[in-house]
Amino acid sequence: MFIVVLSHIFRKNFVGITIFPFIFLRNKQDQTNKKLINHETIHLVQQIELCILPFFVWYILEYFIRLIQYKNAHQAYRNISFEREAYHCEGNLNYLKERRFYSFINYI
């Protein structure tokens, strides 16, 4: 995992994004935010499980399905199965040690 700070590129509502093997953060101080890093690391594991490219295809397709379903971009994003797992488990810093493969499926 590599953490990269890109404060000039991110919009205000984005704090971080993970594109294997990188975690891109908007603010340098977020490198010490254990909850945020855990959230983004969960996405790294999800990407590895799905061999990276299929993860992004699934993510984008599910986003558009949720957008049709909720008619709200933020609600659509928060209800993507990958995001639901990451948000639900980000506070458990031991989650990745306990996590079973393909656990995101439980959040569909």
C-alpha positions, 0 to 999 in steps of 0.5 A: 500500500502506498499513500499519496497526498493530492490536495489540488486534484480532489473536490471538497467532498472527496477525502480519499480514493483507492486505486490499487496499490495506492491510497490517494488522500486530499489532506496530508493530516489524513495519513494519521486518520486510522479510521480513514486508512482502514476504510481505504484499505478495505477497498484495497482488499476488495480490489484484490479479491476481484482482480482489480479491473472487475472491481471498478466495473462492478463499482461503476455499474452498481453506482448507476443502478443505485443512482436510478434506485435512489435518484440521489448521487450521495445516497447511490454512492453510500449504498454501493456494496463495497462502500457499505462494507467499508463504512460499516467496518471502518471503525473496527481496526481488526476487521481485515484480520477477521474478514472473510473473502468476498464479505462485500456480498453481505452488503448488496 
